[in-house]
Amino acid sequence: MLLHTLGHSIRNRVIRFNFHRSGETVSRYFNAALHAVGELRNEFIKPPSPETPYKIKSSNRFMPFFKDCIGAIDGTHIKARVPKENEAAFRGRKSYPTQNVLAAVDFDLKITYVLAGWEGSAHDAAVLKNALERSDGLRVPAGKYYLADGGYSTRNGFISPYRATRYHLKEFSSIQPTNSKELFNLRHSSLRTTVERAFGSLKNRFTIMKCEPYFPLQTQVEIVIVCCILHNWIITEGGDEFIQSEDEWARMSHCRRRDQAVVDDSREWLDKRDEIAQFMWTRMQNDGY
């Protein structure tokens, strides 16, 4: 009943009819199963390995420039149902209430951290700040970092693209990079699509994440976590037919312009980004990659 509900976003009364059980039984066992799967969070949503990912070390485009990168982070908006008096806080870029969900993803498309339940009006940078401040929050090993989009700051553990510079893959569809910043942004974007492809797989497999919910908010938050757990289990056990290839994703994705926040960049990590970009540009000029 749980999987049927998550996969098809079917209401209680339909499950009741299909499984020949009372509405009370369906509701009770749905919540019991949801909680039971949620208890597996620490087993299936684990921090990434500090080793250089295979996707990076096997490509001349990414190695050695991104050798210390362990994944990508981003936020996504999931439809939410909240009391009328709370709707304003949950209505951000969308015309309907949403919860802002932060996730970190490794290059195998496994979710390594997820924080759900924030109001849709909250900026991604604020959600990340909260994730880092939690006692059980997101941790970045010393010297390692995640790739982030332009809505985040470049700071200890996170590198965002150069602003006011071409960034999205679509912008480079027919034009080659002309300087080190554009080259860095292109390859940064090529790697960071990992998190977008993971979100796409998650929403395509679990229809409930694309539909208007009919559960209490706390249950809506638990559903997001459980879907992430199941997503990781599916990838661990084998391939996921809902994951688009990188080429297909690049063709189909639209150029997304995120709201630019006032972010507090770190000079040390801005210099690190410049160093990577210049090294990358010099290597391409001399060796062709």
C-alpha positions in Angstrom: 0.0 0.0 0.0 2.9 2.4 0.8 4.6 1.8 -2.5 1.4 2.0 -4.4 0.6 5.4 -2.8 4.1 6.8 -3.3 4.4 5.6 -6.9 1.0 6.6 -8.2 -0.2 9.3 -5.7 -3.4 7.4 -5.1 -5.8 8.5 -2.3 -6.8 6.4 0.6 -10.2 5.6 -0.8 -8.7 4.0 -3.9 -6.2 2.0 -1.9 -9.1 0.9 0.3 -11.0 -0.4 -2.8 -8.0 -2.0 -4.4 -6.8 -3.8 -1.3 -10.2 -4.5 0.2 -9.4 -2.9 3.5 -11.0 -0.3 5.6 -9.9 3.3 5.4 -8.7 3.2 9.0 -6.6 0.1 8.3 -5.1 1.7 5.1 -4.2 4.9 7.0 -2.7 3.0 10.0 -0.5 0.7 8.0 0.5 3.4 5.5 1.9 5.5 8.4 3.4 2.4 10.1 5.3 1.4 6.9 6.3 5.0 6.2 7.8 5.3 9.7 9.5 1.9 9.4 11.2 2.8 6.1 12.2 6.2 7.5 14.1 4.4 10.3 16.4 3.1 7.6 17.6 6.7 6.8 21.1 6.3 8.3 21.6 3.0 6.4 20.7 4.3 3.0 21.4 8.0 3.1 25.1 8.1 3.9 27.9 10.7 3.5 29.9 10.2 0.3 33.3 8.6 0.2 36.2 11.2 0.6 38.0 9.4 -2.3 38.0 11.0 -5.7 34.8 9.8 -7.5 35.2 7.5 -10.5 33.3 9.9 -12.7 36.0 12.5 -12.1 39.2 10.5 -12.1 38.2 8.7 -15.3 37.8 11.9 -17.3 40.4 14.3 -18.6 37.8 17.1 -18.5 37.4 16.8 -14.7 40.7 15.3 -13.4 42.7 16.7 -11.7 40.8 19.9 -11.5 37.8 18.6 -9.5 39.7 15.8 -7.7 38.5 17.1 -4.3 34.9 17.4 -5.3 32.6 14.8 -3.6 29.2 15.7 -5.1 26.7 18.5 -5.8 24.0 20.2 -3.8 20.8 22.0 -4.8 17.3 22.7 -3.6 14.1 21.6 -5.2 10.5 22.6 -4.6 7.8 19.9 -3.7 4.1 20.8 -3.6 2.9 21.3 -0.1 -0.5 21.5 1.6 -0.5 23.8 4.7 -3.2 25.7 6.7 -4.4 28.8 5.0 -2.7 31.1 7.5 0.7 29.5 6.6 0.4 29.6 2.8 2.2 32.9 2.3 5.3 31.5 4.0 5.3 28.4 1.8 4.6 30.2 -1.5 7.9 31.3 -3.1 8.8 31.2 -6.8 5.8 28.9 -7.5 2.2 30.0 -7.6 1.3 27.3 -5.0 2.7 26.4 -1.6 5.8 24.2 -1.6 8.4 22.9 0.7 12.0 23.7 -0.2 14.0 20.5 -0.1 17.9 20.6 0.0 19.8 17.5 -1.2 23.4 16.6 -1.7 24.0 14.0 -4.4 27.1 12.0 -5.3 28.2 11.1 -8.8 26.4 7.8 -8.7 23.2 9.8 -8.3 22.8 8.6 -4.7 21.4 11.1 -2.3 23.9 11.6 0.5 22.0 14.2 2.5 18.5 15.5 2.5 16.8 18.3 4.5 13.0 18.6 3.9 10.3 20.8 5.4 11.5 24.3 4.8 9.0 26.9 3.6 8.9 27.5 -0.2 9.8 31.2 0.3 13.1 30.3 2.0 16.1 30.9 -0.2 18.4 27.9 -0.9 21.3 29.6 0.9 19.3 29.9 4.1 18.3 26.2 4.0 22.0 25.3 3.5 23.0 27.4 6.4 20.5 25.6 8.6 21.7 22.2 7.3 25.3 23.1 8.3 24.3 24.3 11.8 22.3 21.2 12.8 23.9 18.7 15.1 23.0 15.9 12.6 23.4 18.2 9.6 25.5 18.2 6.4 29.2 17.7 7.0 32.0 18.3 4.4 35.4 16.5 5.0 38.3 18.9 5.3 39.7 19.9 1.9 36.7 18.5 0.1 33.8 20.4 -1.5 30.4 20.2 -3.2 29.5 22.0 -6.4 26.6 24.5 -6.0 24.7 26.8 -8.4 24.8 30.6 -8.4 22.3 30.9 -5.6 25.0 29.8 -3.1 28.2 31.4 -2.0 31.7 30.1 -2.7 32.9 29.2 0.7 34.6 26.5 2.7 33.2 23.2 1.3 31.2 24.7 -1.6 32.1 26.1 -5.0 29.6 27.9 -7.1 30.1 29.1 -10.7 31.4 32.5 -11.8 28.5 35.0 -11.8 27.7 37.2 -14.8 29.4 34.6 -16.9 27.8 31.9 -19.2 27.0 29.0 -17.0 24.2 26.6 -18.2 25.0 23.8 -20.6 22.4 25.2 -23.0 24.4 28.4 -23.3 27.3 26.5 -24.7 25.4 24.4 -27.2 27.0 26.1 -30.2 29.7 28.3 -28.6 32.9 27.2 -27.1 34.3 28.8 -24.0 36.5 31.8 -24.7 38.2 32.2 -21.3 39.1 30.4 -18.1 35.9 31.5 -16.3 33.6 30.2 -19.1 35.5 26.9 -19.3 35.2 26.5 -15.5 31.5 27.2 -15.6 31.0 24.7 -18.5 32.7 21.8 -16.7 31.2 22.8 -13.4 27.7 22.7 -15.0 28.5 19.4 -16.7 29.2 17.8 -13.3 26.5 19.6 -11.4 23.7 18.2 -13.6 24.1 15.1 -11.4 21.9 16.6 -8.7 19.3 17.7 -11.3 19.2 14.3 -12.8 18.7 12.7 -9.4 15.8 15.1 -8.7 14.3 14.2 -12.1 14.5 10.5 -11.3 13.0 10.9 -7.9 10.0 12.9 -9.2 9.4 10.7 -12.2 9.5 7.4 -10.2 7.4 8.7 -7.2 4.5 10.6 -8.7 3.4 11.7 -5.2 6.3 14.2 -5.3 4.7 16.0 -8.3 1.1 16.1 -7.1 -0.8 18.1 -4.6 -0.5 16.3 -1.3 -3.4 15.2 0.9 -1.4 14.5 4.1 -0.5 16.6 7.2 2.7 18.6 6.7 4.8 16.4 8.9 3.8 13.3 6.9 4.6 15.2 3.7 8.1 15.8 5.0 8.5 12.1 5.9 7.3 11.1 2.4 10.2 13.1 0.9 12.7 11.4 3.1 11.3 7.9 2.4 11.3 8.5 -1.3 15.0 9.4 -1.1 15.7 6.2 0.9 13.9 4.1 -1.7 15.7 6.0 -4.5 19.1 5.1 -3.0 18.0 1.5 -2.5 16.9 1.1 -6.1 20.2 2.5 -7.4 22.2 0.2 -5.0 20.3 -2.9 -6.2 20.6 -2.1 -9.9 19.9 0.5 -12.6 17.1 3.0 -12.5 15.1 3.3 -15.7 13.9 6.7 -14.7 17.4 8.2 -14.7 18.1 10.1 -17.9 21.5 10.0 -19.5 23.7 13.1 -19.3 23.3 13.8 -23.0 19.5 13.4 -22.9 19.3 15.7 -19.8 21.4 18.4 -21.5 19.1 18.3 -24.6 15.9 18.4 -22.6 16.8 20.7 -19.8 15.9 24.4 -20.0 18.1 27.2 -19.0 17.2 27.8 -15.3 17.8 31.2 -13.9 17.9 31.0 -10.1 17.3 34.0 -7.9 20.6 35.5 -7.0 21.0 36.0 -3.3 23.3 38.3 -1.5 25.9 35.7 -0.6 29.0 35.9 1.6 31.8 34.5 -0.5 35.1 33.4 1.0 38.2 35.0 -0.4 40.2 31.8 0.2 37.7 29.7 -1.8 37.3 32.3 -4.5 41.1 32.1 -5.0 40.9 28.3 -5.0 38.2 28.5 -7.8 40.4 30.9 -9.8 43.4 28.5 -9.4 41.3 25.6 -10.7 39.9 27.7 -13.6 43.3 28.9 -14.7 44.9 25.4 -14.4 42.0 24.1 -16.5 42.3 26.8 -19.2 46.1 26.4 -19.4 45.8 22.6 -19.8 43.2 23.0 -22.5 45.4 25.6 -24.4 48.5 23.4 -24.2 47.1 19.8 -24.4 43.6 20.2 -25.9 41.7 19.1 -22.8 
